[in-house]
Amino acid sequence: MLQAKLKSGKMITLMNLTRKEIERLKQKAVKFYCPSCHEAVLIKAGNQKIPHFAHYAANQCPAGEGGEGIYHEQGKFLLYQCLKQQGLEVTLEKYIPDIRQRPDILLKINKKQIAIEYQCARIPVEEINKRNRGYKSLGITPIWILGANLLERQGKNAFKINSFTQQFIHRFSHEMPSVLYYFCPQTFQFIFIQDLFFTTKTQAIGKLKVIDIRKIYFKELFALSHFMKKEIYSLWEKRKLHFRLKPRNNLYGMELAWHQWLYLKQVHVESLPSIVYLPVSTQYRMKSPPWDWQSRICMNLLQPLKIGSIISFHSIQYQLRKQMKPTSSYPLIQYHDDPIKEYLQILEKLNILSILPNHTYKMNQPLSLYTHVEEAVNGDKALIKQLIMKEGNKIRA
């Protein structure tokens, strides 16, 4: 822990002191106590670690210490300093007895409380959910900032976002895009990945923004922006090309099952219509990658329909009933769109479908299959071009 209290109740933060001042405290044998359990703690101030306090022995402190490393301690303190220098009402490692939790930083703005957690290592999902439930039960808004050591960049706008990291995706309102926050205490860089579109189960494209922590104000955490639709479609064109041409050796699990399903339908990846594998911002809610569930809508439900036939949203939703994750899987996302509806809206813009009253759709065009991969690649390019011409200059929302 970075803070402990004197017998008088005064809080002491070792990182605010010089090495000489810390040594003086140790020589005087000044007694310090844990602000959570009130047991005695000792000063740890070697050359390898940030000065901090620790319990004398293993105990049942309700706040726990978590064995956090130097990277985490540095980042937590720098974030705290940044907020404090902005004149905000902020507390470091404030223990909240009602929920037996101690957020890294507790911030008060007017009557609103915000718990900031700086997370640099994997912890059980149950622990994340427990902390979020605790904060929300008291009306406290949790914001999780990840250590930049967890950032896995794969290109200018491409990122690997595993199932653990996905727990920390925020979306504060319908008007705002999804966002992941990262901070590096070594470079002072605060990193935003905004408007995430998952291309597979664990890979996504997003808008990258990097700001020096010393130049950022708290309100800028919410100054987020969507992709222009032209941007997302242009980026997606490369993903579609890779999807058509990538080698498919050593298949296993969900992807193997999907290929077996295609085989039973006597369809190849190269034959699939271009409307399979389109960008959907709420893809994170699906258990399978976008080409899987979108192809099942197209091949199982739409392809057999005649022009003018009617299909209900309920029947499409039922087809994918086992594919959707519950919204509770993403506690930091305040507003959830429906990925199936989002996909059908794209098909409506392409005049494949028309939306009718009572949540039904009319089939406007037949779905034809390609005969070879070159034809499919050209068809994909033409479809992306059509989407860009229709919506290219619009902001995605």
Secondary structure as a PSIPRED ss2 file (coil, helix, strand):
# PSIPRED VFORMAT (PSIPRED V4.0)

   1 M C   1.000  0.000  0.000
   2 L C   1.000  0.000  0.000
   3 Q E   0.000  0.000  1.000
   4 A E   0.000  0.000  1.000
   5 K E   0.000  0.000  1.000
   6 L C   1.000  0.000  0.000
   7 K C   1.000  0.000  0.000
   8 S C   1.000  0.000  0.000
   9 G C   1.000  0.000  0.000
  10 K C   1.000  0.000  0.000
  11 M E   0.000  0.000  1.000
  12 I E   0.000  0.000  1.000
  13 T E   0.000  0.000  1.000
  14 L H   0.000  1.000  0.000
  15 M H   0.000  1.000  0.000
  16 N H   0.000  1.000  0.000
  17 L C   1.000  0.000  0.000
  18 T C   1.000  0.000  0.000
  19 R H   0.000  1.000  0.000
  20 K H   0.000  1.000  0.000
  21 E H   0.000  1.000  0.000
  22 I H   0.000  1.000  0.000
  23 E H   0.000  1.000  0.000
  24 R H   0.000  1.000  0.000
  25 L H   0.000  1.000  0.000
  26 K H   0.000  1.000  0.000
  27 Q H   0.000  1.000  0.000
  28 K C   1.000  0.000  0.000
  29 A C   1.000  0.000  0.000
  30 V C   1.000  0.000  0.000
  31 K C   1.000  0.000  0.000
  32 F E   0.000  0.000  1.000
  33 Y E   0.000  0.000  1.000
  34 C C   1.000  0.000  0.000
  35 P C   1.000  0.000  0.000
  36 S C   1.000  0.000  0.000
  37 C C   1.000  0.000  0.000
  38 H C   1.000  0.000  0.000
  39 E C   1.000  0.000  0.000
  40 A E   0.000  0.000  1.000
  41 V E   0.000  0.000  1.000
  42 L E   0.000  0.000  1.000
  43 I E   0.000  0.000  1.000
  44 K E   0.000  0.000  1.000
  45 A C   1.000  0.000  0.000
  46 G C   1.000  0.000  0.000
  47 N C   1.000  0.000  0.000
  48 Q C   1.000  0.000  0.000
  49 K C   1.000  0.000  0.000
  50 I C   1.000  0.000  0.000
  51 P C   1.000  0.000  0.000
  52 H E   0.000  0.000  1.000
  53 F E   0.000  0.000  1.000
  54 A E   0.000  0.000  1.000
  55 H E   0.000  0.000  1.000
  56 Y C   1.000  0.000  0.000
  57 A C   1.000  0.000  0.000
  58 A C   1.000  0.000  0.000
  59 N C   1.000  0.000  0.000
  60 Q C   1.000  0.000  0.000
  61 C C   1.000  0.000  0.000
  62 P C   1.000  0.000  0.000
  63 A C   1.000  0.000  0.000
  64 G C   1.000  0.000  0.000
  65 E C   1.000  0.000  0.000
  66 G C   1.000  0.000  0.000
  67 G C   1.000  0.000  0.000
  68 E C   1.000  0.000  0.000
  69 G C   1.000  0.000  0.000
  70 I H   0.000  1.000  0.000
  71 Y H   0.000  1.000  0.000
  72 H H   0.000  1.000  0.000
  73 E H   0.000  1.000  0.000
  74 Q H   0.000  1.000  0.000
  75 G H   0.000  1.000  0.000
  76 K H   0.000  1.000  0.000
  77 F H   0.000  1.000  0.000
  78 L H   0.000  1.000  0.000
  79 L H   0.000  1.000  0.000
  80 Y H   0.000  1.000  0.000
  81 Q H   0.000  1.000  0.000
  82 C H   0.000  1.000  0.000
  83 L H   0.000  1.000  0.000
  84 K H   0.000  1.000  0.000
  85 Q H   0.000  1.000  0.000
  86 Q C   1.000  0.000  0.000
  87 G C   1.000  0.000  0.000
  88 L C   1.000  0.000  0.000
  89 E E   0.000  0.000  1.000
  90 V E   0.000  0.000  1.000
  91 T E   0.000  0.000  1.000
  92 L E   0.000  0.000  1.000
  93 E C   1.000  0.000  0.000
  94 K C   1.000  0.000  0.000
  95 Y C   1.000  0.000  0.000
  96 I E   0.000  0.000  1.000
  97 P C   1.000  0.000  0.000
  98 D C   1.000  0.000  0.000
  99 I C   1.000  0.000  0.000
 100 R C   1.000  0.000  0.000
 101 Q E   0.000  0.000  1.000
 102 R C   1.000  0.000  0.000
 103 P C   1.000  0.000  0.000
 104 D C   1.000  0.000  0.000
 105 I E   0.000  0.000  1.000
 106 L E   0.000  0.000  1.000
 107 L E   0.000  0.000  1.000
 108 K E   0.000  0.000  1.000
 109 I E   0.000  0.000  1.000
 110 N C   1.000  0.000  0.000
 111 K C   1.000  0.000  0.000
 112 K E   0.000  0.000  1.000
 113 Q E   0.000  0.000  1.000
 114 I E   0.000  0.000  1.000
 115 A E   0.000  0.000  1.000
 116 I E   0.000  0.000  1.000
 117 E E   0.000  0.000  1.000
 118 Y E   0.000  0.000  1.000
 119 Q E   0.000  0.000  1.000
 120 C C   1.000  0.000  0.000
 121 A C   1.000  0.000  0.000
 122 R C   1.000  0.000  0.000
 123 I C   1.000  0.000  0.000
 124 P C   1.000  0.000  0.000
 125 V H   0.000  1.000  0.000
 126 E H   0.000  1.000  0.000
 127 E H   0.000  1.000  0.000
 128 I H   0.000  1.000  0.000
 129 N H   0.000  1.000  0.000
 130 K H   0.000  1.000  0.000
 131 R H   0.000  1.000  0.000
 132 N H   0.000  1.000  0.000
 133 R H   0.000  1.000  0.000
 134 G H   0.000  1.000  0.000
 135 Y H   0.000  1.000  0.000
 136 K H   0.000  1.000  0.000
 137 S H   0.000  1.000  0.000
 138 L C   1.000  0.000  0.000
 139 G C   1.000  0.000  0.000
 140 I E   0.000  0.000  1.000
 141 T E   0.000  0.000  1.000
 142 P E   0.000  0.000  1.000
 143 I E   0.000  0.000  1.000
 144 W E   0.000  0.000  1.000
 145 I E   0.000  0.000  1.000
 146 L E   0.000  0.000  1.000
 147 G E   0.000  0.000  1.000
 148 A H   0.000  1.000  0.000
 149 N H   0.000  1.000  0.000
 150 L H   0.000  1.000  0.000
 151 L C   1.000  0.000  0.000
 152 E E   0.000  0.000  1.000
 153 R E   0.000  0.000  1.000
 154 Q C   1.000  0.000  0.000
 155 G C   1.000  0.000  0.000
 156 K C   1.000  0.000  0.000
 157 N C   1.000  0.000  0.000
 158 A E   0.000  0.000  1.000
 159 F E   0.000  0.000  1.000
 160 K E   0.000  0.000  1.000
 161 I C   1.000  0.000  0.000
 162 N C   1.000  0.000  0.000
 163 S H   0.000  1.000  0.000
 164 F H   0.000  1.000  0.000
 165 T H   0.000  1.000  0.000
 166 Q H   0.000  1.000  0.000
 167 Q C   1.000  0.000  0.000
 168 F C   1.000  0.000  0.000
 169 I C   1.000  0.000  0.000
 170 H E   0.000  0.000  1.000
 171 R E   0.000  0.000  1.000
 172 F C   1.000  0.000  0.000
 173 S C   1.000  0.000  0.000
 174 H C   1.000  0.000  0.000
 175 E C   1.000  0.000  0.000
 176 M C   1.000  0.000  0.000
 177 P C   1.000  0.000  0.000
 178 S C   1.000  0.000  0.000
 179 V E   0.000  0.000  1.000
 180 L E   0.000  0.000  1.000
 181 Y E   0.000  0.000  1.000
 182 Y E   0.000  0.000  1.000
 183 F E   0.000  0.000  1.000
 184 C E   0.000  0.000  1.000
 185 P C   1.000  0.000  0.000
 186 Q C   1.000  0.000  0.000
 187 T C   1.000  0.000  0.000
 188 F C   1.000  0.000  0.000
 189 Q E   0.000  0.000  1.000
 190 F E   0.000  0.000  1.000
 191 I E   0.000  0.000  1.000
 192 F E   0.000  0.000  1.000
 193 I E   0.000  0.000  1.000
 194 Q E   0.000  0.000  1.000
 195 D E   0.000  0.000  1.000
 196 L E   0.000  0.000  1.000
 197 F E   0.000  0.000  1.000
 198 F E   0.000  0.000  1.000
 199 T C   1.000  0.000  0.000
 200 T C   1.000  0.000  0.000
 201 K C   1.000  0.000  0.000
 202 T C   1.000  0.000  0.000
 203 Q E   0.000  0.000  1.000
 204 A E   0.000  0.000  1.000
 205 I E   0.000  0.000  1.000
 206 G E   0.000  0.000  1.000
 207 K E   0.000  0.000  1.000
 208 L E   0.000  0.000  1.000
 209 K E   0.000  0.000  1.000
 210 V E   0.000  0.000  1.000
 211 I E   0.000  0.000  1.000
 212 D E   0.000  0.000  1.000
 213 I H   0.000  1.000  0.000
 214 R H   0.000  1.000  0.000
 215 K H   0.000  1.000  0.000
 216 I C   1.000  0.000  0.000
 217 Y C   1.000  0.000  0.000
 218 F H   0.000  1.000  0.000
 219 K H   0.000  1.000  0.000
 220 E H   0.000  1.000  0.000
 221 L H   0.000  1.000  0.000
 222 F H   0.000  1.000  0.000
 223 A C   1.000  0.000  0.000
 224 L C   1.000  0.000  0.000
 225 S C   1.000  0.000  0.000
 226 H C   1.000  0.000  0.000
 227 F C   1.000  0.000  0.000
 228 M E   0.000  0.000  1.000
 229 K H   0.000  1.000  0.000
 230 K H   0.000  1.000  0.000
 231 E H   0.000  1.000  0.000
 232 I H   0.000  1.000  0.000
 233 Y H   0.000  1.000  0.000
 234 S H   0.000  1.000  0.000
 235 L H   0.000  1.000  0.000
 236 W H   0.000  1.000  0.000
 237 E H   0.000  1.000  0.000
 238 K H   0.000  1.000  0.000
 239 R H   0.000  1.000  0.000
 240 K H   0.000  1.000  0.000
 241 L H   0.000  1.000  0.000
 242 H H   0.000  1.000  0.000
 243 F H   0.000  1.000  0.000
 244 R H   0.000  1.000  0.000
 245 L H   0.000  1.000  0.000
 246 K C   1.000  0.000  0.000
 247 P C   1.000  0.000  0.000
 248 R C   1.000  0.000  0.000
 249 N C   1.000  0.000  0.000
 250 N C   1.000  0.000  0.000
 251 L C   1.000  0.000  0.000
 252 Y C   1.000  0.000  0.000
 253 G H   0.000  1.000  0.000
 254 M H   0.000  1.000  0.000
 255 E H   0.000  1.000  0.000
 256 L H   0.000  1.000  0.000
 257 A H   0.000  1.000  0.000
 258 W H   0.000  1.000  0.000
 259 H H   0.000  1.000  0.000
 260 Q H   0.000  1.000  0.000
 261 W H   0.000  1.000  0.000
 262 L H   0.000  1.000  0.000
 263 Y H   0.000  1.000  0.000
 264 L H   0.000  1.000  0.000
 265 K C   1.000  0.000  0.000
 266 Q C   1.000  0.000  0.000
 267 V C   1.000  0.000  0.000
 268 H C   1.000  0.000  0.000
 269 V H   0.000  1.000  0.000
 270 E H   0.000  1.000  0.000
 271 S H   0.000  1.000  0.000
 272 L C   1.000  0.000  0.000
 273 P C   1.000  0.000  0.000
 274 S C   1.000  0.000  0.000
 275 I C   1.000  0.000  0.000
 276 V C   1.000  0.000  0.000
 277 Y C   1.000  0.000  0.000
 278 L C   1.000  0.000  0.000
 279 P C   1.000  0.000  0.000
 280 V C   1.000  0.000  0.000
 281 S C   1.000  0.000  0.000
 282 T C   1.000  0.000  0.000
 283 Q H   0.000  1.000  0.000
 284 Y H   0.000  1.000  0.000
 285 R H   0.000  1.000  0.000
 286 M E   0.000  0.000  1.000
 287 K C   1.000  0.000  0.000
 288 S C   1.000  0.000  0.000
 289 P C   1.000  0.000  0.000
 290 P H   0.000  1.000  0.000
 291 W H   0.000  1.000  0.000
 292 D H   0.000  1.000  0.000
 293 W H   0.000  1.000  0.000
 294 Q H   0.000  1.000  0.000
 295 S H   0.000  1.000  0.000
 296 R H   0.000  1.000  0.000
 297 I H   0.000  1.000  0.000
 298 C H   0.000  1.000  0.000
 299 M H   0.000  1.000  0.000
 300 N H   0.000  1.000  0.000
 301 L H   0.000  1.000  0.000
 302 L H   0.000  1.000  0.000
 303 Q C   1.000  0.000  0.000
 304 P C   1.000  0.000  0.000
 305 L C   1.000  0.000  0.000
 306 K C   1.000  0.000  0.000
 307 I C   1.000  0.000  0.000
 308 G C   1.000  0.000  0.000
 309 S C   1.000  0.000  0.000
 310 I E   0.000  0.000  1.000
 311 I E   0.000  0.000  1.000
 312 S E   0.000  0.000  1.000
 313 F H   0.000  1.000  0.000
 314 H H   0.000  1.000  0.000
 315 S H   0.000  1.000  0.000
 316 I H   0.000  1.000  0.000
 317 Q H   0.000  1.000  0.000
 318 Y H   0.000  1.000  0.000
 319 Q H   0.000  1.000  0.000
 320 L C   1.000  0.000  0.000
 321 R C   1.000  0.000  0.000
 322 K C   1.000  0.000  0.000
 323 Q C   1.000  0.000  0.000
 324 M E   0.000  0.000  1.000
 325 K C   1.000  0.000  0.000
 326 P C   1.000  0.000  0.000
 327 T H   0.000  1.000  0.000
 328 S H   0.000  1.000  0.000
 329 S H   0.000  1.000  0.000
 330 Y C   1.000  0.000  0.000
 331 P C   1.000  0.000  0.000
 332 L C   1.000  0.000  0.000
 333 I E   0.000  0.000  1.000
 334 Q C   1.000  0.000  0.000
 335 Y C   1.000  0.000  0.000
 336 H C   1.000  0.000  0.000
 337 D C   1.000  0.000  0.000
 338 D C   1.000  0.000  0.000
 339 P H   0.000  1.000  0.000
 340 I H   0.000  1.000  0.000
 341 K H   0.000  1.000  0.000
 342 E H   0.000  1.000  0.000
 343 Y H   0.000  1.000  0.000
 344 L H   0.000  1.000  0.000
 345 Q H   0.000  1.000  0.000
 346 I H   0.000  1.000  0.000
 347 L H   0.000  1.000  0.000
 348 E H   0.000  1.000  0.000
 349 K H   0.000  1.000  0.000
 350 L C   1.000  0.000  0.000
 351 N C   1.000  0.000  0.000
 352 I C   1.000  0.000  0.000
 353 L E   0.000  0.000  1.000
 354 S E   0.000  0.000  1.000
 355 I E   0.000  0.000  1.000
 356 L E   0.000  0.000  1.000
 357 P C   1.000  0.000  0.000
 358 N C   1.000  0.000  0.000
 359 H C   1.000  0.000  0.000
 360 T E   0.000  0.000  1.000
 361 Y E   0.000  0.000  1.000
 362 K E   0.000  0.000  1.000
 363 M E   0.000  0.000  1.000
 364 N C   1.000  0.000  0.000
 365 Q C   1.000  0.000  0.000
 366 P C   1.000  0.000  0.000
 367 L C   1.000  0.000  0.000
 368 S C   1.000  0.000  0.000
 369 L C   1.000  0.000  0.000
 370 Y C   1.000  0.000  0.000
 371 T C   1.000  0.000  0.000
 372 H C   1.000  0.000  0.000
 373 V H   0.000  1.000  0.000
 374 E H   0.000  1.000  0.000
 375 E H   0.000  1.000  0.000
 376 A H   0.000  1.000  0.000
 377 V H   0.000  1.000  0.000
 378 N H   0.000  1.000  0.000
 379 G H   0.000  1.000  0.000
 380 D H   0.000  1.000  0.000
 381 K H   0.000  1.000  0.000
 382 A H   0.000  1.000  0.000
 383 L H   0.000  1.000  0.000
 384 I H   0.000  1.000  0.000
 385 K H   0.000  1.000  0.000
 386 Q H   0.000  1.000  0.000
 387 L H   0.000  1.000  0.000
 388 I H   0.000  1.000  0.000
 389 M H   0.000  1.000  0.000
 390 K H   0.000  1.000  0.000
 391 E H   0.000  1.000  0.000
 392 G C   1.000  0.000  0.000
 393 N C   1.000  0.000  0.000
 394 K C   1.000  0.000  0.000
 395 I E   0.000  0.000  1.000
 396 R C   1.000  0.000  0.000
 397 A C   1.000  0.000  0.000
